[in-house]
Amino acid sequence: MSAEQTKRGGKMRTKLIEIRTKKGYTQEQMANELNIARTTYTGYEKGNVAPSLEVALNIKRILNYKKDDIFLNVNVS
């Protein structure tokens, strides 16, 4: 992973954790809502993997997050 990818992943990780915890969700609950493994969701928060566009939109929907900056500067696959 390049330094730039790490930097972008860090932004996503920080924002996802911040929003998820403010909304009262655990990683397990998010994974269940998204129908994915908890380890996959954890990978998003750690910045190890970017969510697909569909999953990214579902994360925003579940968290009722209207702004687009949750994935600012992160390329979704």
C-alpha positions, 0 to 999 in steps of 0.5 A: 500500500502506498503512502497516499493510499494509507493517508486516504485510508486513514481519513476514511477510517477516522470518519467511519469510526467517528460516525459509527460510534456517534450513531451507537453502532458496533462493528458487528451491527454494521456488518450484519446490516450490510450482510457482510463479515465483521472482518470485512467491515473492520477492513474498511475501518482500518483502511485495508480495503475500500468498500464497493460503491454499493456498500459505501452507499449502504453505509451512508444510508444505515448511518443516516449520513447525508454528506459525501465526505465520509469517503472523501479522497477514497477510491471505492471499487 
